[in-house]
Amino acid sequence: MAVQGLTLVLLSVLELASVSSARLGLGLSTAGFLAAYGVLLLAAGWGLRQRLSWTRGPVLLTQLISLGLAWNVREHAVLAIALLVTALVVLAGMLHRDTIEALER
């Protein structure tokens, strides 16, 4: 989750760096969304280490979105495989019986 969160924060910074006056509103809103979602994922990663149950929802939703993105960018094999592998690894970990028990306590 930390890698995904940091990636989104980095993408928000790159988006801010590429904002032009012609697309100021779109650039700022996109950068804001990416930054907020990245911070949420960083918080979820921290919450997983603390075994907080609220982290399950954002983590699972993010992985399902990643699977959809992997399908949509399938013509870019390296990116699609990276999204697919990370999503499947995190999903396997989140759906493991021990993880579910730890987060339910």
Beta strands, then each sheet from edge to edge (+ up, - down):
end
